[in-house]
Amino acid sequence: MIIKSYVGDYKADFFSDFSFLNELKEKKNKFFILDKQVFLIYKAELLSVIQESSYYLLDAIEQNKNIDTALEIIRQMVEMDSKRNTLLVAIGGGIVQDVSAFIANVLYRGISWILIPTTLLAQTDSCIGSKSSLNFKGYKNLLGYFYPPMQIYINTKFIHTLDRKDYLSGLGEIMKCAIMAGYESFLSTSQNMGALLECNEDVLLDEITKALCFKKQVIEMDEFDRDYRNIMNFGHTFGHALEAASDYAVPHGQGVSIGMLIANQISFQRGYISERMIEELNGAIERIITPGLIEKEYFSGEKYLEIMKKDKKYTGKLHTCILFEGDGVKRHSDIRDEEIVSAIEKICR
């Protein structure tokens, strides 16, 4: 798959084994940023390519997705003999990707980098699109830019060692793209849900490819997120607030799933979708939410709304959110607090 970019076109290749590592062995002046947990699980495979290179093991938690972590890694990288010819290789999920893309963009005014996404969430969504984002002083994704990798290797073998809630997080992004692509797309993915929940690798690869093909169409129309690409935030405004309210006990993809439930409820309250439609949509989404993960206290009092008001799209009175309407999604900039509270109460019940 070739993704067109103003920064430079890049390629995503799909694998069901570790043969792609042979290509990496031939590349010089490599520096690796690896998810510490991924390294521990796949140490035997990864040592064959990183043993003669410098690397940094990142504890991939949301609290480390910040400028301090990036600067710590940069300090280690500048001690290498190479400069602008350093090749940065990121192996991990979205947090490793965000930190790595940020570093590759700013170090020596830009160095080449390769991405090996190891979570279903990253393989399905964030690996393409060229965004990098760091959190700053309690604000999520406040720092960043658009800087795509030169190459992406997607290996589905990594998925089999994910925690269940992290796997379901990836299914949340698959479902998001399926819904956004229209009712027929949603229906197809919904019918595959049994196989997806059982991690059927063939079905999973088809759904990953389908999701990336949809996102590819969107980002190639609006790479720098000026207008149309905003629709990819379906479920995200509500989901990001839930992540923060739970102190990130709720992983991103699960937050997005809950966010879609809330968005669909607001759509129903406004008359944008029928009762039958919301039952179909939310019934499918609820199947991929980890039981017992969401606590009602995350939505209690004013905390949740106050976090939402820190969102960069908040105007001071009204919220901007993506809602399902008709046979697709549209951006609405007139969402009131009362609508959100009403939808949350319904979803919690």
N, C-alpha and C positions, 0 to 999 in steps of 0.2 A: 504494500500500500504506500503510495507516494502522497505526501501532504504538502500542498503548495503554501509557501510562506514568503512574505516580503523580506524577511531576514535571510531566508535561504531554504529551498525545498529540502525536506527530510523524508526518511523512509522508515516504515515499520515492517519488520519481518516476524513471522509466526513460527514457533518451534514447539515440539512436545518432548524435547530432551535438551541436553546441555552442549550440543554440538556447536552452537554459536560461539562458545568460549574459544574455539580454535582460531576464529578470526581475531579475537582480542589479543591472543598470544603474540601475534605478529606485529602489533602496534607498539611504538616506542614512547618513552617518557609519560607513562601512565600514572595517574593518581586516582585511587579508589575511595569513594565514600560509600560505606556499607551499613545497612541496618544491622545492628549488633546481633539481634535474634536470628536473622536470616543467615548471618555468617556462622553462628553456632550450629545451626541445623544443616547447612550445606557446606561446611568447612572443607570436606574432602574434595568436592567438586571445585570450589572457588580457589583453594590454595594453588591449584595447578596454574592459575593465571595471575594471581596477585602476589605470589611468594617472592618475586624479585622486584616488586614495585612498592611504593609508599602507599599507605592506606590509613583511613580514619574510620573507627567503629562508632557509629552514632546510635545512641539510645533514642529510638524514634518515637518520642512522645510529644504531644502538642506543645508542652512547656519548653521544649528545646527548639521549636521552629521560630527562632528569633535571630536578631542581628548579632548577639553575643556568641551564639554557636557558629554562625558564619565566619565571624572574625577569628575565632579560635582555630577553625580549619584553615583559613587563609594564612594564619601565622605559620602553621605547619607546612603549607604548600610553598611558601616563599623561601623556605630553607632548601628546597630542591635546586639542583643545578640548572634545570630547564626553566624557561620563562614562558613566552607566549606560545611555544610549541608544546606545552603540557597538554595532555589529553585527560580530561576529567571523566571518570566512569562512575555513574551512580547506580547502585544496586539496592533496591528497597521499594517502599511504598511512597505515598504522596508526600510525606514529611521529608524523606531523603531527597525526593525529586525537587521539592521546593527549595530546600537549602542548597542543593547542588546547582540548580539553574541560576539562582541568585549569585552564587560565587562565580560560576562560569561567565556570567554576564559582566560582572564588575572587575574581576581580576585581570590585570594587564589590558584593560579596556576590551576584554572579551577573548575567551579561549574556547576551543572545540570541546564538546562533551557528548557522551553516549549514555543512554538511559536503558536500564534493565529493570522494568517494573515487576515487583514480586507479589503484589496484592491484586486481588480481582478488581478492587476499586480503581487502582492505578492503571491496570491493563485495559479496563473498560472505558475509562473517562479521561483522567488527568494526563495520561502519557502523551496525548496529542493536544495541540492548542497553544503551546509555547508559553503559557503563563507561569510565572514564578511569584510566590507570595510568602512574606514573613509576617508573623504577628509582632505587634509593637505596643507595649504598655497597656495590655488588656484588650487592644483592638485587633480583631482577627483579619489577617491578610491585608494589612495596611501598607506594607512596603513591598515593592516588586516591579517587575517589568515583563516584557514578552521576549523570550530568548529560547528558541527551540533547540533540541539536541540535533546532532547530525545524523544519528541513527538510533532506532529503538529495537530492542530484541524482546519479543513477548514469548515467554516460555510458560506454558500452562502447568508444567510440573510443580512450579512453586505453589500453586493454589492448594494442593492437597495437604499442605502442612499448616494452613491458616487456622486460627481459632474460629469457632463457629460464628461468633458475632462479627468477625472481620469478613468472613466469607459472605454472610448475609448483607453486610455493608455493600459489597460489590454488586450483589443482586439488586440492591436499591438503585444503583446507578443504571443498571441494565433496564430495570423497570421504568426509570425516569425517561430514558431515551425512547423506549418502546411507546410510552404514553404520548410523548411529545410528537412522535412521528405519525400519530393518528390512530383511529380506533382499530383498523385492521392490523396494524403493527402491534398494538397492545394485545389484541385478541390472540395473535400468534404466540407472543411471549407468554401470555397467561396460560395458554394450552401446554406450553413447554415447562411450566413451573415445577411439576412433579420431578421431571428429570433434572432440572436445575438444582432443586433442593437436595437431590441425591448426588450432585456433583458429577453428572454424566459429562465426560470430557468432550465428546463429539458435539453434543447439544450446546455445551458451554462455549466452545470455540465459535460455533455459528452465531451465538448471541453476542459474544464479545465483538466479532467482526461486524455484525449488524449495528451495534451501538456505535462503534468507531466510524462506520460509514456515514451514519446520520450526523454525528458530531463533525466529521470532516466537511460535510456540505455546509454546515453552519459557520465553522471557523474560516473556511475559505472565502465566505461572503463578507465576514466582518472579523478579521483576525484580532484586531486591537480592541474589541469589545466596546465599540462606540455606539452601537445601536442594536442591530438584529441579534447579535450573539447573546444579548441579555437574556434571551429566552432559556438559555442553558441554566439559569439560576432557578428554574422551577423546583420548589421545595427547599431551596438553599437559604433564603432569608429567614424562614422559620426554623430550619434545621441548624443553622449556625448559632442562633440564639439558644436553642436547646443544648447544643454542645457546651456552650459557655456556662449556661445555668447549671449544668450537671458537673461542672468542673472537668469536662471532657471524659466523664465516665461513659457517655454515649458517643460511640465512634461516628465519624462523618457520614458514612452511607446510611447508617441507621437514623441519624438525625434528619437526613434528606427524606427518608421514607416517612417519618412522622410529619415532616414539613409538607410533603405531598398530601397527606391526610388532611392537614389543616387547610391547605390551599383549596383542596377539592370541596371541603365543607363550606368555605367562604363562597366558592363558585355556586354551590347548591343554594346557599342562603340568598344569593343574588339572582337566582333563576337562570344562571348560565348553563347548567346541566340538570338533567332530570334525576328523579329519585332512583330510577333503574340504573342510570349511568354511574352515579356516585356509589351505589351498592357494588357494581361490577369493579370499578376502579379501586375503591378502598378495600374491598374484599380480597383482591389480588395482592395489594400492598401489604395488608396485615399478615399475610402468610410469610413474609420475609422479615418480620420484626421479632427480635429475640424476646421470648417470654420473660417477663420480670425485669427487663432492662430499664424501662421508663418508669420513673417515680413521679407521682402527681405533684410532689413538692417542687419539682423542677419548674412547674408553671405557677407556683403559689405566689400570692401577693403581687407586688409591682416589679419584682426582680426580672421576670421574663420580658415584660414590656420595656423596662429600662434598658436591658441589653439590646433589644431590637432597635431602640432609638439611637444606639451607637453605630448602627449600620450606616455606611457611607451614602446610601441612597435615601435615607430619611430626610425629609424636607423641613421638619420642625413641627408639623401638625399631622401629616399623613404619611403612610408607609407605601413604598413601591414594591410590588410583588408580582410574580408570574402566576396567572390563574388559567386553569383549563376552561376553554370556552368553545362551543361548537365541536369541531373535530381537530382541535389543536390547542396551543397555548398562546396567550397574549399578555403583554405587560400592562399593569394597572397601577397608577400612581395616586389613587384616592382611597386607599384602604384605611379605615378608621380603627382606633383601639377597640371600640365596642364590638366590631365584627370579629376581630381576632380573639377577644375574650370569649365571645359566644361560641366560636368554632372550637376553641380549645376545650370548653366545658363539655361540648357534645362529644368530642373525640375521647376525652378522659372517661366519660360515662361508658 
